[in-house]
Amino acid sequence: MAQEFQAHIYVTLRPSVLDPAGTAVQAGLTHLGFDNVARVRIGKYIELSLSANTEADARKQVDRICDQLLANPVIENYQFELQAMTEAR
């Protein structure tokens, strides 16, 4: 029987990739007086729910989803957390 899972996915640029959005935010922070901020990197946060027979199956599916659609593996890294969803009774 399939179980419901929720994935929390974080996609970030690889450290070697320039981040113009992060640079712009850092400049804005400096302009606002936050001179102690040394580096800003911008990423994406994605939540999705899915059904799978086992947690291992759910992890494989989320990994494929990230690799094939949500992240560009050439310039981005991703990681995710997976939680089994409990039914309200």
PDB file of N, CA, C and O in Angstrom:
ATOM      1  N   MET A   1       0.845  -1.195   0.000  1.00  0.00           N
ATOM      2  CA  MET A   1       0.000   0.000   0.000  1.00  0.00           C
ATOM      3  C   MET A   1       0.882   1.246   0.000  1.00  0.00           C
ATOM      4  O   MET A   1       1.844   1.343   0.761  1.00  0.00           O
ATOM      5  N   ALA A   2       0.545   2.169  -0.842  1.00  0.00           N
ATOM      6  CA  ALA A   2       1.347   3.389  -0.976  1.00  0.00           C
ATOM      7  C   ALA A   2       1.204   4.275   0.252  1.00  0.00           C
ATOM      8  O   ALA A   2       0.150   4.334   0.885  1.00  0.00           O
ATOM      9  N   GLN A   3       2.274   4.947   0.561  1.00  0.00           N
ATOM     10  CA  GLN A   3       2.321   5.874   1.682  1.00  0.00           C
ATOM     11  C   GLN A   3       2.616   7.268   1.134  1.00  0.00           C
ATOM     12  O   GLN A   3       3.276   7.405   0.104  1.00  0.00           O
ATOM     13  N   GLU A   4       2.133   8.293   1.815  1.00  0.00           N
ATOM     14  CA  GLU A   4       2.362   9.673   1.388  1.00  0.00           C
ATOM     15  C   GLU A   4       3.631  10.219   2.055  1.00  0.00           C
ATOM     16  O   GLU A   4       3.883  10.001   3.240  1.00  0.00           O
ATOM     17  N   PHE A   5       4.412  10.932   1.250  1.00  0.00           N
ATOM     18  CA  PHE A   5       5.635  11.551   1.734  1.00  0.00           C
ATOM     19  C   PHE A   5       5.653  13.010   1.321  1.00  0.00           C
ATOM     20  O   PHE A   5       5.053  13.390   0.315  1.00  0.00           O
ATOM     21  N   GLN A   6       6.346  13.826   2.106  1.00  0.00           N
ATOM     22  CA  GLN A   6       6.567  15.216   1.733  1.00  0.00           C
ATOM     23  C   GLN A   6       8.072  15.432   1.644  1.00  0.00           C
ATOM     24  O   GLN A   6       8.825  15.039   2.535  1.00  0.00           O
ATOM     25  N   ALA A   7       8.501  16.069   0.542  1.00  0.00           N
ATOM     26  CA  ALA A   7       9.909  16.362   0.329  1.00  0.00           C
ATOM     27  C   ALA A   7      10.138  17.863   0.448  1.00  0.00           C
ATOM     28  O   ALA A   7       9.365  18.663  -0.080  1.00  0.00           O
ATOM     29  N   HIS A   8      11.197  18.233   1.139  1.00  0.00           N
ATOM     30  CA  HIS A   8      11.663  19.611   1.246  1.00  0.00           C
ATOM     31  C   HIS A   8      12.990  19.655   0.498  1.00  0.00           C
ATOM     32  O   HIS A   8      13.972  19.051   0.927  1.00  0.00           O
ATOM     33  N   ILE A   9      13.014  20.373  -0.624  1.00  0.00           N
ATOM     34  CA  ILE A   9      14.145  20.339  -1.545  1.00  0.00           C
ATOM     35  C   ILE A   9      14.837  21.698  -1.565  1.00  0.00           C
ATOM     36  O   ILE A   9      14.187  22.740  -1.651  1.00  0.00           O
ATOM     37  N   TYR A  10      16.158  21.671  -1.486  1.00  0.00           N
ATOM     38  CA  TYR A  10      16.983  22.877  -1.526  1.00  0.00           C
ATOM     39  C   TYR A  10      17.904  22.782  -2.742  1.00  0.00           C
ATOM     40  O   TYR A  10      18.679  21.834  -2.869  1.00  0.00           O
ATOM     41  N   VAL A  11      17.812  23.767  -3.630  1.00  0.00           N
ATOM     42  CA  VAL A  11      18.648  23.808  -4.827  1.00  0.00           C
ATOM     43  C   VAL A  11      19.529  25.058  -4.714  1.00  0.00           C
ATOM     44  O   VAL A  11      19.026  26.166  -4.530  1.00  0.00           O
ATOM     45  N   THR A  12      20.843  24.866  -4.825  1.00  0.00           N
ATOM     46  CA  THR A  12      21.785  25.977  -4.711  1.00  0.00           C
ATOM     47  C   THR A  12      22.790  25.918  -5.851  1.00  0.00           C
ATOM     48  O   THR A  12      23.063  24.854  -6.408  1.00  0.00           O
ATOM     49  N   LEU A  13      23.329  27.069  -6.181  1.00  0.00           N
ATOM     50  CA  LEU A  13      24.373  27.115  -7.195  1.00  0.00           C
ATOM     51  C   LEU A  13      25.636  26.446  -6.663  1.00  0.00           C
ATOM     52  O   LEU A  13      25.941  26.528  -5.474  1.00  0.00           O
ATOM     53  N   ARG A  14      26.353  25.794  -7.542  1.00  0.00           N
ATOM     54  CA  ARG A  14      27.641  25.218  -7.153  1.00  0.00           C
ATOM     55  C   ARG A  14      28.568  26.361  -6.723  1.00  0.00           C
ATOM     56  O   ARG A  14      28.457  27.472  -7.241  1.00  0.00           O
ATOM     57  N   PRO A  15      29.473  26.098  -5.788  1.00  0.00           N
ATOM     58  CA  PRO A  15      30.360  27.166  -5.291  1.00  0.00           C
ATOM     59  C   PRO A  15      31.166  27.860  -6.386  1.00  0.00           C
ATOM     60  O   PRO A  15      31.492  29.039  -6.247  1.00  0.00           O
ATOM     61  N   SER A  16      31.493  27.161  -7.466  1.00  0.00           N
ATOM     62  CA  SER A  16      32.304  27.749  -8.535  1.00  0.00           C
ATOM     63  C   SER A  16      31.497  28.634  -9.489  1.00  0.00           C
ATOM     64  O   SER A  16      32.076  29.296 -10.351  1.00  0.00           O
ATOM     65  N   VAL A  17      30.175  28.653  -9.347  1.00  0.00           N
ATOM     66  CA  VAL A  17      29.302  29.423 -10.255  1.00  0.00           C
ATOM     67  C   VAL A  17      29.040  30.805  -9.662  1.00  0.00           C
ATOM     68  O   VAL A  17      28.688  30.930  -8.489  1.00  0.00           O
ATOM     69  N   LEU A  18      29.215  31.839 -10.484  1.00  0.00           N
ATOM     70  CA  LEU A  18      28.928  33.195 -10.036  1.00  0.00           C
ATOM     71  C   LEU A  18      27.439  33.346  -9.721  1.00  0.00           C
ATOM     72  O   LEU A  18      26.595  32.732 -10.373  1.00  0.00           O
ATOM     73  N   ASP A  19      27.129  34.161  -8.727  1.00  0.00           N
ATOM     74  CA  ASP A  19      25.746  34.364  -8.288  1.00  0.00           C
ATOM     75  C   ASP A  19      25.427  35.858  -8.323  1.00  0.00           C
ATOM     76  O   ASP A  19      25.547  36.530  -7.299  1.00  0.00           O
ATOM     77  N   PRO A  20      25.020  36.395  -9.487  1.00  0.00           N
ATOM     78  CA  PRO A  20      24.745  37.829  -9.562  1.00  0.00           C
ATOM     79  C   PRO A  20      23.620  38.278  -8.635  1.00  0.00           C
ATOM     80  O   PRO A  20      23.672  39.388  -8.105  1.00  0.00           O
ATOM     81  N   ALA A  21      22.612  37.449  -8.428  1.00  0.00           N
ATOM     82  CA  ALA A  21      21.520  37.828  -7.508  1.00  0.00           C
ATOM     83  C   ALA A  21      22.052  37.932  -6.087  1.00  0.00           C
ATOM     84  O   ALA A  21      21.697  38.859  -5.359  1.00  0.00           O
ATOM     85  N   GLY A  22      22.893  36.999  -5.689  1.00  0.00           N
ATOM     86  CA  GLY A  22      23.504  37.048  -4.356  1.00  0.00           C
ATOM     87  C   GLY A  22      24.376  38.276  -4.189  1.00  0.00           C
ATOM     88  O   GLY A  22      24.379  38.907  -3.132  1.00  0.00           O
ATOM     89  N   THR A  23      25.125  38.617  -5.246  1.00  0.00           N
ATOM     90  CA  THR A  23      25.978  39.809  -5.203  1.00  0.00           C
ATOM     91  C   THR A  23      25.131  41.069  -5.053  1.00  0.00           C
ATOM     92  O   THR A  23      25.491  41.975  -4.301  1.00  0.00           O
ATOM     93  N   ALA A  24      24.000  41.130  -5.771  1.00  0.00           N
ATOM     94  CA  ALA A  24      23.109  42.290  -5.671  1.00  0.00           C
ATOM     95  C   ALA A  24      22.514  42.407  -4.268  1.00  0.00           C
ATOM     96  O   ALA A  24      22.423  43.508  -3.725  1.00  0.00           O
ATOM     97  N   VAL A  25      22.113  41.294  -3.687  1.00  0.00           N
ATOM     98  CA  VAL A  25      21.561  41.327  -2.324  1.00  0.00           C
ATOM     99  C   VAL A  25      22.628  41.765  -1.332  1.00  0.00           C
ATOM    100  O   VAL A  25      22.357  42.556  -0.429  1.00  0.00           O
ATOM    101  N   GLN A  26      23.838  41.251  -1.502  1.00  0.00           N
ATOM    102  CA  GLN A  26      24.924  41.648  -0.598  1.00  0.00           C
ATOM    103  C   GLN A  26      25.200  43.145  -0.705  1.00  0.00           C
ATOM    104  O   GLN A  26      25.418  43.807   0.309  1.00  0.00           O
ATOM    105  N   ALA A  27      25.192  43.688  -1.933  1.00  0.00           N
ATOM    106  CA  ALA A  27      25.393  45.130  -2.111  1.00  0.00           C
ATOM    107  C   ALA A  27      24.271  45.918  -1.433  1.00  0.00           C
ATOM    108  O   ALA A  27      24.520  46.946  -0.805  1.00  0.00           O
ATOM    109  N   GLY A  28      23.036  45.429  -1.564  1.00  0.00           N
ATOM    110  CA  GLY A  28      21.907  46.089  -0.906  1.00  0.00           C
ATOM    111  C   GLY A  28      22.033  46.065   0.608  1.00  0.00           C
ATOM    112  O   GLY A  28      21.724  47.050   1.279  1.00  0.00           O
ATOM    113  N   LEU A  29      22.486  44.944   1.141  1.00  0.00           N
ATOM    114  CA  LEU A  29      22.689  44.844   2.590  1.00  0.00           C
ATOM    115  C   LEU A  29      23.777  45.814   3.067  1.00  0.00           C
ATOM    116  O   LEU A  29      23.637  46.464   4.104  1.00  0.00           O
ATOM    117  N   THR A  30      24.853  45.896   2.295  1.00  0.00           N
ATOM    118  CA  THR A  30      25.929  46.837   2.640  1.00  0.00           C
ATOM    119  C   THR A  30      25.391  48.264   2.615  1.00  0.00           C
ATOM    120  O   THR A  30      25.699  49.064   3.498  1.00  0.00           O
ATOM    121  N   HIS A  31      24.589  48.579   1.605  1.00  0.00           N
ATOM    122  CA  HIS A  31      23.980  49.914   1.491  1.00  0.00           C
ATOM    123  C   HIS A  31      23.089  50.221   2.699  1.00  0.00           C
ATOM    124  O   HIS A  31      22.986  51.371   3.124  1.00  0.00           O
ATOM    125  N   LEU A  32      22.448  49.183   3.248  1.00  0.00           N
ATOM    126  CA  LEU A  32      21.577  49.366   4.415  1.00  0.00           C
ATOM    127  C   LEU A  32      22.347  49.372   5.730  1.00  0.00           C
ATOM    128  O   LEU A  32      21.751  49.518   6.797  1.00  0.00           O
ATOM    129  N   GLY A  33      23.664  49.215   5.660  1.00  0.00           N
ATOM    130  CA  GLY A  33      24.477  49.279   6.867  1.00  0.00           C
ATOM    131  C   GLY A  33      24.876  47.929   7.445  1.00  0.00           C
ATOM    132  O   GLY A  33      25.486  47.867   8.512  1.00  0.00           O
ATOM    133  N   PHE A  34      24.539  46.850   6.751  1.00  0.00           N
ATOM    134  CA  PHE A  34      24.915  45.519   7.222  1.00  0.00           C
ATOM    135  C   PHE A  34      26.281  45.145   6.630  1.00  0.00           C
ATOM    136  O   PHE A  34      26.385  44.266   5.774  1.00  0.00           O
ATOM    137  N   ASP A  35      27.322  45.834   7.109  1.00  0.00           N
ATOM    138  CA  ASP A  35      28.668  45.642   6.577  1.00  0.00           C
ATOM    139  C   ASP A  35      29.287  44.317   7.003  1.00  0.00           C
ATOM    140  O   ASP A  35      30.312  43.915   6.452  1.00  0.00           O
ATOM    141  N   ASN A  36      28.696  43.639   7.960  1.00  0.00           N
ATOM    142  CA  ASN A  36      29.257  42.396   8.483  1.00  0.00           C
ATOM    143  C   ASN A  36      28.862  41.166   7.665  1.00  0.00           C
ATOM    144  O   ASN A  36      29.306  40.061   7.978  1.00  0.00           O
ATOM    145  N   VAL A  37      28.040  41.328   6.627  1.00  0.00           N
ATOM    146  CA  VAL A  37      27.641  40.206   5.774  1.00  0.00           C
ATOM    147  C   VAL A  37      28.724  40.012   4.720  1.00  0.00           C
ATOM    148  O   VAL A  37      28.965  40.894   3.897  1.00  0.00           O
ATOM    149  N   ALA A  38      29.375  38.849   4.750  1.00  0.00           N
ATOM    150  CA  ALA A  38      30.524  38.618   3.888  1.00  0.00           C
ATOM    151  C   ALA A  38      30.149  38.022   2.538  1.00  0.00           C
ATOM    152  O   ALA A  38      30.816  38.293   1.540  1.00  0.00           O
ATOM    153  N   ARG A  39      29.092  37.214   2.491  1.00  0.00           N
ATOM    154  CA  ARG A  39      28.770  36.528   1.242  1.00  0.00           C
ATOM    155  C   ARG A  39      27.292  36.142   1.244  1.00  0.00           C
ATOM    156  O   ARG A  39      26.763  35.687   2.258  1.00  0.00           O
ATOM    157  N   VAL A  40      26.637  36.325   0.115  1.00  0.00           N
ATOM    158  CA  VAL A  40      25.235  35.938  -0.033  1.00  0.00           C
ATOM    159  C   VAL A  40      25.124  35.038  -1.263  1.00  0.00           C
ATOM    160  O   VAL A  40      25.642  35.369  -2.330  1.00  0.00           O
ATOM    161  N   ARG A  41      24.454  33.914  -1.110  1.00  0.00           N
ATOM    162  CA  ARG A  41      24.164  33.010  -2.222  1.00  0.00           C
ATOM    163  C   ARG A  41      22.653  32.806  -2.251  1.00  0.00           C
ATOM    164  O   ARG A  41      22.038  32.604  -1.204  1.00  0.00           O
ATOM    165  N   ILE A  42      22.056  32.855  -3.421  1.00  0.00           N
ATOM    166  CA  ILE A  42      20.615  32.709  -3.586  1.00  0.00           C
ATOM    167  C   ILE A  42      20.322  31.303  -4.118  1.00  0.00           C
ATOM    168  O   ILE A  42      21.032  30.803  -4.991  1.00  0.00           O
ATOM    169  N   GLY A  43      19.280  30.677  -3.588  1.00  0.00           N
ATOM    170  CA  GLY A  43      18.889  29.350  -4.039  1.00  0.00           C
ATOM    171  C   GLY A  43      17.379  29.236  -4.144  1.00  0.00           C
ATOM    172  O   GLY A  43      16.662  30.235  -4.085  1.00  0.00           O
ATOM    173  N   LYS A  44      16.907  28.010  -4.302  1.00  0.00           N
ATOM    174  CA  LYS A  44      15.469  27.738  -4.407  1.00  0.00           C
ATOM    175  C   LYS A  44      15.078  26.730  -3.338  1.00  0.00           C
ATOM    176  O   LYS A  44      15.855  25.843  -2.984  1.00  0.00           O
ATOM    177  N   TYR A  45      13.865  26.883  -2.833  1.00  0.00           N
ATOM    178  CA  TYR A  45      13.280  25.933  -1.890  1.00  0.00           C
ATOM    179  C   TYR A  45      11.982  25.430  -2.508  1.00  0.00           C
ATOM    180  O   TYR A  45      11.143  26.225  -2.931  1.00  0.00           O
ATOM    181  N   ILE A  46      11.817  24.110  -2.560  1.00  0.00           N
ATOM    182  CA  ILE A  46      10.644  23.504  -3.185  1.00  0.00           C
ATOM    183  C   ILE A  46      10.067  22.463  -2.238  1.00  0.00           C
ATOM    184  O   ILE A  46      10.811  21.690  -1.636  1.00  0.00           O
ATOM    185  N   GLU A  47       8.747  22.438  -2.103  1.00  0.00           N
ATOM    186  CA  GLU A  47       8.056  21.384  -1.354  1.00  0.00           C
ATOM    187  C   GLU A  47       7.221  20.589  -2.343  1.00  0.00           C
ATOM    188  O   GLU A  47       6.583  21.160  -3.227  1.00  0.00           O
ATOM    189  N   LEU A  48       7.227  19.285  -2.195  1.00  0.00           N
ATOM    190  CA  LEU A  48       6.315  18.469  -2.986  1.00  0.00           C
ATOM    191  C   LEU A  48       5.885  17.258  -2.176  1.00  0.00           C
ATOM    192  O   LEU A  48       6.608  16.788  -1.299  1.00  0.00           O
ATOM    193  N   SER A  49       4.695  16.764  -2.487  1.00  0.00           N
ATOM    194  CA  SER A  49       4.149  15.567  -1.854  1.00  0.00           C
ATOM    195  C   SER A  49       4.056  14.481  -2.915  1.00  0.00           C
ATOM    196  O   SER A  49       3.761  14.762  -4.076  1.00  0.00           O
ATOM    197  N   LEU A  50       4.307  13.257  -2.516  1.00  0.00           N
ATOM    198  CA  LEU A  50       4.236  12.142  -3.447  1.00  0.00           C
ATOM    199  C   LEU A  50       3.862  10.870  -2.713  1.00  0.00           C
ATOM    200  O   LEU A  50       4.002  10.772  -1.494  1.00  0.00           O
ATOM    201  N   SER A  51       3.384   9.896  -3.476  1.00  0.00           N
ATOM    202  CA  SER A  51       3.047   8.580  -2.955  1.00  0.00           C
ATOM    203  C   SER A  51       4.115   7.595  -3.400  1.00  0.00           C
ATOM    204  O   SER A  51       4.605   7.659  -4.528  1.00  0.00           O
ATOM    205  N   ALA A  52       4.469   6.682  -2.502  1.00  0.00           N
ATOM    206  CA  ALA A  52       5.436   5.628  -2.832  1.00  0.00           C
ATOM    207  C   ALA A  52       5.197   4.454  -1.895  1.00  0.00           C
ATOM    208  O   ALA A  52       4.640   4.612  -0.808  1.00  0.00           O
ATOM    209  N   ASN A  53       5.625   3.274  -2.332  1.00  0.00           N
ATOM    210  CA  ASN A  53       5.441   2.081  -1.509  1.00  0.00           C
ATOM    211  C   ASN A  53       6.363   2.065  -0.300  1.00  0.00           C
ATOM    212  O   ASN A  53       5.985   1.588   0.770  1.00  0.00           O
ATOM    213  N   THR A  54       7.578   2.588  -0.473  1.00  0.00           N
ATOM    214  CA  THR A  54       8.538   2.607   0.635  1.00  0.00           C
ATOM    215  C   THR A  54       9.254   3.952   0.650  1.00  0.00           C
ATOM    216  O   THR A  54       9.198   4.707  -0.320  1.00  0.00           O
ATOM    217  N   GLU A  55       9.923   4.240   1.756  1.00  0.00           N
ATOM    218  CA  GLU A  55      10.714   5.470   1.837  1.00  0.00           C
ATOM    219  C   GLU A  55      11.847   5.435   0.809  1.00  0.00           C
ATOM    220  O   GLU A  55      12.163   6.456   0.198  1.00  0.00           O
ATOM    221  N   ALA A  56      12.447   4.285   0.621  1.00  0.00           N
ATOM    222  CA  ALA A  56      13.529   4.157  -0.365  1.00  0.00           C
ATOM    223  C   ALA A  56      13.024   4.489  -1.766  1.00  0.00           C
ATOM    224  O   ALA A  56      13.711   5.174  -2.524  1.00  0.00           O
ATOM    225  N   ASP A  57      11.833   4.012  -2.117  1.00  0.00           N
ATOM    226  CA  ASP A  57      11.241   4.344  -3.422  1.00  0.00           C
ATOM    227  C   ASP A  57      10.981   5.847  -3.540  1.00  0.00           C
ATOM    228  O   ASP A  57      11.231   6.443  -4.588  1.00  0.00           O
ATOM    229  N   ALA A  58      10.483   6.449  -2.475  1.00  0.00           N
ATOM    230  CA  ALA A  58      10.212   7.888  -2.479  1.00  0.00           C
ATOM    231  C   ALA A  58      11.514   8.660  -2.668  1.00  0.00           C
ATOM    232  O   ALA A  58      11.556   9.627  -3.430  1.00  0.00           O
ATOM    233  N   ARG A  59      12.568   8.244  -1.987  1.00  0.00           N
ATOM    234  CA  ARG A  59      13.870   8.917  -2.131  1.00  0.00           C
ATOM    235  C   ARG A  59      14.384   8.821  -3.570  1.00  0.00           C
ATOM    236  O   ARG A  59      14.904   9.797  -4.110  1.00  0.00           O
ATOM    237  N   LYS A  60      14.241   7.656  -4.183  1.00  0.00           N
ATOM    238  CA  LYS A  60      14.684   7.483  -5.569  1.00  0.00           C
ATOM    239  C   LYS A  60      13.899   8.399  -6.498  1.00  0.00           C
ATOM    240  O   LYS A  60      14.469   9.009  -7.402  1.00  0.00           O
ATOM    241  N   GLN A  61      12.579   8.497  -6.273  1.00  0.00           N
ATOM    242  CA  GLN A  61      11.741   9.343  -7.125  1.00  0.00           C
ATOM    243  C   GLN A  61      12.116  10.820  -6.986  1.00  0.00           C
ATOM    244  O   GLN A  61      12.254  11.533  -7.980  1.00  0.00           O
ATOM    245  N   VAL A  62      12.278  11.266  -5.741  1.00  0.00           N
ATOM    246  CA  VAL A  62      12.624  12.673  -5.512  1.00  0.00           C
ATOM    247  C   VAL A  62      13.998  12.973  -6.113  1.00  0.00           C
ATOM    248  O   VAL A  62      14.195  14.035  -6.704  1.00  0.00           O
ATOM    249  N   ASP A  63      14.932  12.063  -5.971  1.00  0.00           N
ATOM    250  CA  ASP A  63      16.260  12.256  -6.545  1.00  0.00           C
ATOM    251  C   ASP A  63      16.174  12.411  -8.064  1.00  0.00           C
ATOM    252  O   ASP A  63      16.832  13.282  -8.633  1.00  0.00           O
ATOM    253  N   ARG A  64      15.374  11.580  -8.721  1.00  0.00           N
ATOM    254  CA  ARG A  64      15.197  11.673 -10.175  1.00  0.00           C
ATOM    255  C   ARG A  64      14.505  12.978 -10.566  1.00  0.00           C
ATOM    256  O   ARG A  64      14.880  13.609 -11.554  1.00  0.00           O
ATOM    257  N   ILE A  65      13.493  13.384  -9.790  1.00  0.00           N
ATOM    258  CA  ILE A  65      12.778  14.637 -10.057  1.00  0.00           C
ATOM    259  C   ILE A  65      13.752  15.814  -9.996  1.00  0.00           C
ATOM    260  O   ILE A  65      13.750  16.683 -10.868  1.00  0.00           O
ATOM    261  N   CYS A  66      14.579  15.826  -8.958  1.00  0.00           N
ATOM    262  CA  CYS A  66      15.554  16.909  -8.802  1.00  0.00           C
ATOM    263  C   CYS A  66      16.550  16.914  -9.951  1.00  0.00           C
ATOM    264  O   CYS A  66      16.829  17.959 -10.539  1.00  0.00           O
ATOM    265  N   ASP A  67      17.082  15.742 -10.265  1.00  0.00           N
ATOM    266  CA  ASP A  67      18.119  15.628 -11.288  1.00  0.00           C
ATOM    267  C   ASP A  67      17.604  15.939 -12.688  1.00  0.00           C
ATOM    268  O   ASP A  67      18.327  16.514 -13.503  1.00  0.00           O
ATOM    269  N   GLN A  68      16.357  15.562 -12.972  1.00  0.00           N
ATOM    270  CA  GLN A  68      15.818  15.712 -14.320  1.00  0.00           C
ATOM    271  C   GLN A  68      15.059  17.014 -14.553  1.00  0.00           C
ATOM    272  O   GLN A  68      14.909  17.438 -15.699  1.00  0.00           O
ATOM    273  N   LEU A  69      14.570  17.663 -13.476  1.00  0.00           N
ATOM    274  CA  LEU A  69      13.726  18.838 -13.687  1.00  0.00           C
ATOM    275  C   LEU A  69      14.050  20.025 -12.778  1.00  0.00           C
ATOM    276  O   LEU A  69      14.197  21.146 -13.265  1.00  0.00           O
ATOM    277  N   LEU A  70      14.163  19.803 -11.493  1.00  0.00           N
ATOM    278  CA  LEU A  70      14.239  20.922 -10.551  1.00  0.00           C
ATOM    279  C   LEU A  70      15.604  21.581 -10.464  1.00  0.00           C
ATOM    280  O   LEU A  70      15.696  22.761 -10.128  1.00  0.00           O
ATOM    281  N   ALA A  71      16.662  20.845 -10.758  1.00  0.00           N
ATOM    282  CA  ALA A  71      18.015  21.394 -10.681  1.00  0.00           C
ATOM    283  C   ALA A  71      18.737  21.177 -12.001  1.00  0.00           C
ATOM    284  O   ALA A  71      18.491  20.202 -12.710  1.00  0.00           O
ATOM    285  N   ASN A  72      19.617  22.091 -12.308  1.00  0.00           N
ATOM    286  CA  ASN A  72      20.500  21.926 -13.465  1.00  0.00           C
ATOM    287  C   ASN A  72      21.810  21.360 -12.911  1.00  0.00           C
ATOM    288  O   ASN A  72      22.601  22.105 -12.331  1.00  0.00           O
ATOM    289  N   PRO A  73      22.052  20.061 -13.079  1.00  0.00           N
ATOM    290  CA  PRO A  73      23.211  19.441 -12.436  1.00  0.00           C
ATOM    291  C   PRO A  73      24.560  19.991 -12.902  1.00  0.00           C
ATOM    292  O   PRO A  73      25.579  19.729 -12.264  1.00  0.00           O
ATOM    293  N   VAL A  74      24.586  20.744 -13.994  1.00  0.00           N
ATOM    294  CA  VAL A  74      25.836  21.342 -14.453  1.00  0.00           C
ATOM    295  C   VAL A  74      26.258  22.493 -13.543  1.00  0.00           C
ATOM    296  O   VAL A  74      27.445  22.661 -13.266  1.00  0.00           O
ATOM    297  N   ILE A  75      25.287  23.289 -13.075  1.00  0.00           N
ATOM    298  CA  ILE A  75      25.617  24.471 -12.276  1.00  0.00           C
ATOM    299  C   ILE A  75      25.014  24.472 -10.873  1.00  0.00           C
ATOM    300  O   ILE A  75      25.336  25.349 -10.071  1.00  0.00           O
ATOM    301  N   GLU A  76      24.138  23.500 -10.558  1.00  0.00           N
ATOM    302  CA  GLU A  76      23.457  23.510  -9.262  1.00  0.00           C
ATOM    303  C   GLU A  76      23.647  22.192  -8.510  1.00  0.00           C
ATOM    304  O   GLU A  76      23.802  21.125  -9.104  1.00  0.00           O
ATOM    305  N   ASN A  77      23.630  22.309  -7.191  1.00  0.00           N
ATOM    306  CA  ASN A  77      23.572  21.159  -6.302  1.00  0.00           C
ATOM    307  C   ASN A  77      22.176  21.113  -5.693  1.00  0.00           C
ATOM    308  O   ASN A  77      21.480  22.127  -5.646  1.00  0.00           O
ATOM    309  N   TYR A  78      21.776  19.957  -5.234  1.00  0.00           N
ATOM    310  CA  TYR A  78      20.504  19.867  -4.519  1.00  0.00           C
ATOM    311  C   TYR A  78      20.638  18.880  -3.376  1.00  0.00           C
ATOM    312  O   TYR A  78      21.478  17.980  -3.381  1.00  0.00           O
ATOM    313  N   GLN A  79      19.778  19.090  -2.403  1.00  0.00           N
ATOM    314  CA  GLN A  79      19.637  18.150  -1.299  1.00  0.00           C
ATOM    315  C   GLN A  79      18.184  18.191  -0.879  1.00  0.00           C
ATOM    316  O   GLN A  79      17.483  19.167  -1.150  1.00  0.00           O
ATOM    317  N   PHE A  80      17.725  17.139  -0.220  1.00  0.00           N
ATOM    318  CA  PHE A  80      16.333  17.133   0.204  1.00  0.00           C
ATOM    319  C   PHE A  80      16.167  16.359   1.496  1.00  0.00           C
ATOM    320  O   PHE A  80      16.968  15.495   1.854  1.00  0.00           O
ATOM    321  N   GLU A  81      15.087  16.710   2.180  1.00  0.00           N
ATOM    322  CA  GLU A  81      14.649  16.007   3.378  1.00  0.00           C
ATOM    323  C   GLU A  81      13.307  15.374   3.028  1.00  0.00           C
ATOM    324  O   GLU A  81      12.492  15.977   2.331  1.00  0.00           O
ATOM    325  N   LEU A  82      13.086  14.175   3.506  1.00  0.00           N
ATOM    326  CA  LEU A  82      11.855  13.455   3.200  1.00  0.00           C
ATOM    327  C   LEU A  82      11.170  13.074   4.500  1.00  0.00           C
ATOM    328  O   LEU A  82      11.809  12.550   5.412  1.00  0.00           O
ATOM    329  N   GLN A  83       9.877  13.333   4.588  1.00  0.00           N
ATOM    330  CA  GLN A  83       9.088  12.986   5.775  1.00  0.00           C
ATOM    331  C   GLN A  83       7.878  12.191   5.363  1.00  0.00           C
ATOM    332  O   GLN A  83       7.201  12.522   4.390  1.00  0.00           O
ATOM    333  N   ALA A  84       7.606  11.126   6.121  1.00  0.00           N
ATOM    334  CA  ALA A  84       6.364  10.383   5.928  1.00  0.00           C
ATOM    335  C   ALA A  84       5.243  11.231   6.529  1.00  0.00           C
ATOM    336  O   ALA A  84       5.368  11.769   7.629  1.00  0.00           O
ATOM    337  N   MET A  85       4.157  11.334   5.785  1.00  0.00           N
ATOM    338  CA  MET A  85       3.015  12.128   6.272  1.00  0.00           C
ATOM    339  C   MET A  85       2.075  11.194   7.025  1.00  0.00           C
ATOM    340  O   MET A  85       1.771  10.094   6.561  1.00  0.00           O
ATOM    341  N   THR A  86       1.628  11.636   8.170  1.00  0.00           N
ATOM    342  CA  THR A  86       0.694  10.843   8.961  1.00  0.00           C
ATOM    343  C   THR A  86      -0.711  11.312   8.680  1.00  0.00           C
ATOM    344  O   THR A  86      -0.957  12.503   8.488  1.00  0.00           O
ATOM    345  N   GLU A  87      -1.625  10.376   8.659  1.00  0.00           N
ATOM    346  CA  GLU A  87      -3.035  10.701   8.408  1.00  0.00           C
ATOM    347  C   GLU A  87      -3.691  11.227   9.673  1.00  0.00           C
ATOM    348  O   GLU A  87      -3.472  10.700  10.764  1.00  0.00           O
ATOM    349  N   ALA A  88      -4.491  12.261   9.519  1.00  0.00           N
ATOM    350  CA  ALA A  88      -5.260  12.796  10.643  1.00  0.00           C
ATOM    351  C   ALA A  88      -6.443  11.858  10.898  1.00  0.00           C
ATOM    352  O   ALA A  88      -7.121  11.430   9.964  1.00  0.00           O
ATOM    353  N   ARG A  89      -6.673  11.555  12.131  1.00  0.00           N
ATOM    354  CA  ARG A  89      -7.787  10.669  12.481  1.00  0.00           C
ATOM    355  C   ARG A  89      -8.819  11.377  13.285  1.00  0.00           C
ATOM    356  O   ARG A  89      -9.825  10.778  13.664  1.00  0.00           O
TER     357      ARG A  89
END
